[in-house]
Structure formats: C-alpha cells, structure tokens
Amino acid sequence: MSGGASGLGFATARRLHEAGARVAVLDRDAEAVARVLREWPDILALTCDVAREDALAEALTKVYERQGRARIAVACAGVAGARRLVSREGPMPMTDFLQILHDNLFSSFNLLRLVASDMSTLKPLGRDGERGVAIMTSSIAAFDGQIGQIAYAAAKGAVAAMTLPAARELAQFGVRVLALAPGLFDTPLLDNLPSETRAALAQAMPFPRRLGDPDEFADLVLHCIGNVALNGEVIRLDGALRLPAR
C-alpha cells in the first residue's frame, strides 16, 4: 500500500497486518518508513515516490519477490495543499498545481495501473473468480472543495472520477476498483493546527461530533476488501459533513 507509514495509511497497514495479510508499505518519508520497520519487522517497508513510474516499478518488483504478488492494493499517498487560484501574488503558479496533482492524483493512478496489470494475470479465486481489488483515497473535497483548495479538489475529484471507468474496464479480469472519500480525520495533517481550530473542526461534524478515527477508515477498507459486491463506487466517510465555501 502507498502512503502507509503515517495517518490513514498507517492505520490501514496495521489493520491488514493484524488480519494476517502480508503487508508492503511504500512511502516517500524515509523516517516514517524506518518507524514502521521498527514496529513491524515482518512488514516490507520501502522509501518510494509512488508517482514516479520507474521508482514504483522497481519497488513493486521487490514487493512481489518478498511478499508475493498483490491481490489487494490501497492507495493512501497524498498531501494537503492550499493556494488560491488568484492571490495578491497573481495567478497560482503551474508548478504548484502540478505538484498537488503529482502527490495526490499521479501517485494513485501510477499504483492503480501497475498493480491492475499484474492482478489481471493472477489465478481467479472463489465463486466469482475475483483476482484482486484496488482501493484509492479521494476526499470530500472532491465534492465540497473550499476556497483555496482548487488544486487539491481537482486531484481528489479526478481520483473519484477514475473509479467507475477503471472498475468497468477491469471487470473482465475480476479486479474491483473503489475509492474512499474521507472527511476530517485525526491524522498528522491536522497536527500543526491550534487546539481551538481542531475543536472547531470537530464541532462542525454533524455526528459523531468529533474528528474521524483513522481506525474507522481502516475498518471500511477491510469491509471493501471482503464485500465483493462493492465495485466502482466512491464511498464518503464523513459523519454527514458538507464543507462550507471557506
């Protein structure tokens, strides 16, 4: 799984490990990868920018050699980014926009295309002949993008938009594709916010009136893996939150 060394990805990697899966974590944060290895020596954790074609292909070769070929792929790699389309400094630089796409969209697409290609050649399993499942991470910003989130919303919206056509294309191989769209979760992305701001965000949640727990995201990932009828869907996990304009 990508982005598995922190936040939602870390919680999901831990839950998969507890469930008995042979887990491989890919993350570009070398220090976070080292922490994963200290905690779980039997997990394969590699430092890798999954948006880079050559880097991910090389990492997946190591994963398949060590942990076996993947039937489950979870794409959690991504970063938040806020910048207005037009500010006092002028229009948003294209480099800023492309960097957000690189981190949040290209990383998901690159993992999806490579693992789906390999999954399509695996032996089918069970009564339905399933070969594998890929679960990507979108965001409620894909639907409720706020002021300053134009690049992030575009990236997460593209992840959501890829889900159905990918599921339709890969259905012939018995490979499912899903995307989860989390709302406000208690992850390192929010660690730098003042406590008052975190409390205000929690109060904005209709119910439950708190930030999401990363384990709840991991629970949904495991349910998606086990429920073969789920396919081609973008699932919001947000406590009924709808983001305001700002």
TANORVEN-V439108 format. One record per residue. N is the residue number from 1. PHI is phi in degrees with one decimal (999 if undefined). Layout:
n=N phi=PHI
n=N phi=PHI
This chain:
n=1 phi=999
n=2 phi=-95.8
n=3 phi=64.7
n=4 phi=-89.7
n=5 phi=-97.3
n=6 phi=-158.6
n=7 phi=58.0
n=8 phi=-61.8
n=9 phi=-66.3
n=10 phi=-63.6
n=11 phi=-60.9
n=12 phi=-70.6
n=13 phi=-60.2
n=14 phi=-62.3
n=15 phi=-66.6
n=16 phi=-64.0
n=17 phi=-63.0
n=18 phi=-64.1
n=19 phi=-80.8
n=20 phi=98.8
n=21 phi=-74.9
n=22 phi=-85.0
n=23 phi=-99.4
n=24 phi=-125.3
n=25 phi=-109.2
n=26 phi=-118.8
n=27 phi=-154.3
n=28 phi=-85.9
n=29 phi=-87.0
n=30 phi=-62.7
n=31 phi=-66.4
n=32 phi=-66.3
n=33 phi=-61.5
n=34 phi=-62.7
n=35 phi=-64.5
n=36 phi=-60.5
n=37 phi=-65.0
n=38 phi=-67.8
n=39 phi=-79.8
n=40 phi=-130.0
n=41 phi=-60.9
n=42 phi=-87.9
n=43 phi=-90.4
n=44 phi=-86.1
n=45 phi=-124.6
n=46 phi=-126.9
n=47 phi=-81.5
n=48 phi=-160.6
n=49 phi=-87.9
n=50 phi=-69.8
n=51 phi=-78.9
n=52 phi=-87.7
n=53 phi=-57.1
n=54 phi=-68.3
n=55 phi=-64.7
n=56 phi=-70.3
n=57 phi=-60.3
n=58 phi=-66.0
n=59 phi=-65.3
n=60 phi=-65.9
n=61 phi=-59.4
n=62 phi=-66.0
n=63 phi=-61.7
n=64 phi=-64.9
n=65 phi=-68.9
n=66 phi=-89.6
n=67 phi=-106.1
n=68 phi=94.8
n=69 phi=-70.1
n=70 phi=-84.6
n=71 phi=-106.4
n=72 phi=-128.7
n=73 phi=-131.7
n=74 phi=-123.3
n=75 phi=-103.3
n=76 phi=-115.0
n=77 phi=-65.3
n=78 phi=167.7
n=79 phi=-138.4
n=80 phi=-80.9
n=81 phi=-158.5
n=82 phi=-129.8
n=83 phi=-161.2
n=84 phi=-75.4
n=85 phi=-60.6
n=86 phi=-133.8
n=87 phi=-131.0
n=88 phi=-61.9
n=89 phi=-82.4
n=90 phi=108.9
n=91 phi=-69.7
n=92 phi=-56.8
n=93 phi=-63.4
n=94 phi=-60.6
n=95 phi=-63.1
n=96 phi=-65.7
n=97 phi=-62.7
n=98 phi=-65.9
n=99 phi=-66.3
n=100 phi=-64.9
n=101 phi=-64.2
n=102 phi=-57.6
n=103 phi=-74.0
n=104 phi=-111.5
n=105 phi=-104.3
n=106 phi=-61.4
n=107 phi=-63.2
n=108 phi=-69.6
n=109 phi=-64.6
n=110 phi=-62.7
n=111 phi=-65.2
n=112 phi=-59.5
n=113 phi=-67.1
n=114 phi=-75.4
n=115 phi=-71.4
n=116 phi=-64.6
n=117 phi=-60.8
n=118 phi=-73.0
n=119 phi=-57.6
n=120 phi=-63.1
n=121 phi=-103.2
n=122 phi=-76.2
n=123 phi=-69.9
n=124 phi=-67.7
n=125 phi=-122.9
n=126 phi=69.5
n=127 phi=-68.5
n=128 phi=-94.6
n=129 phi=71.7
n=130 phi=-71.6
n=131 phi=-108.1
n=132 phi=177.8
n=133 phi=-143.6
n=134 phi=-117.9
n=135 phi=-121.4
n=136 phi=-102.3
n=137 phi=-112.9
n=138 phi=-95.4
n=139 phi=-169.3
n=140 phi=-66.3
n=141 phi=-64.3
n=142 phi=-63.0
n=143 phi=-112.8
n=144 phi=-122.4
n=145 phi=-55.9
n=146 phi=-94.4
n=147 phi=-58.4
n=148 phi=93.5
n=149 phi=-107.7
n=150 phi=-60.1
n=151 phi=-71.9
n=152 phi=-63.5
n=153 phi=-63.4
n=154 phi=-63.6
n=155 phi=-66.5
n=156 phi=-71.2
n=157 phi=-65.8
n=158 phi=-67.3
n=159 phi=-59.8
n=160 phi=-62.3
n=161 phi=-68.4
n=162 phi=-71.7
n=163 phi=-61.7
n=164 phi=-66.4
n=165 phi=-60.9
n=166 phi=-65.7
n=167 phi=-62.9
n=168 phi=-65.6
n=169 phi=-68.9
n=170 phi=-88.3
n=171 phi=-59.2
n=172 phi=-63.1
n=173 phi=-99.8
n=174 phi=74.6
n=175 phi=-111.2
n=176 phi=-93.2
n=177 phi=-134.9
n=178 phi=-135.7
n=179 phi=-136.7
n=180 phi=-106.2
n=181 phi=-118.5
n=182 phi=-72.8
n=183 phi=-94.0
n=184 phi=-90.3
n=185 phi=-118.9
n=186 phi=-80.8
n=187 phi=-127.4
n=188 phi=-56.3
n=189 phi=-62.2
n=190 phi=-102.1
n=191 phi=-62.0
n=192 phi=-83.8
n=193 phi=-79.7
n=194 phi=-60.0
n=195 phi=-59.9
n=196 phi=-64.6
n=197 phi=-67.8
n=198 phi=-61.8
n=199 phi=-65.0
n=200 phi=-65.2
n=201 phi=-63.1
n=202 phi=-62.6
n=203 phi=-70.4
n=204 phi=-74.6
n=205 phi=-74.9
n=206 phi=-59.8
n=207 phi=-169.7
n=208 phi=-71.2
n=209 phi=-84.3
n=210 phi=-165.6
n=211 phi=-68.8
n=212 phi=-67.1
n=213 phi=-93.2
n=214 phi=-52.8
n=215 phi=-64.9
n=216 phi=-69.9
n=217 phi=-63.7
n=218 phi=-61.7
n=219 phi=-59.3
n=220 phi=-68.0
n=221 phi=-58.0
n=222 phi=-64.8
n=223 phi=-64.4
n=224 phi=-62.7
n=225 phi=-63.9
n=226 phi=-83.5
n=227 phi=-99.5
n=228 phi=-66.9
n=229 phi=-74.0
n=230 phi=-82.6
n=231 phi=-161.2
n=232 phi=69.9
n=233 phi=-114.8
n=234 phi=-105.5
n=235 phi=-108.3
n=236 phi=-77.1
n=237 phi=-131.2
n=238 phi=-143.9
n=239 phi=59.8
n=240 phi=69.8
n=241 phi=-72.8
n=242 phi=-125.7
n=243 phi=-70.1
n=244 phi=-75.8
n=245 phi=-63.7
n=246 phi=-145.2
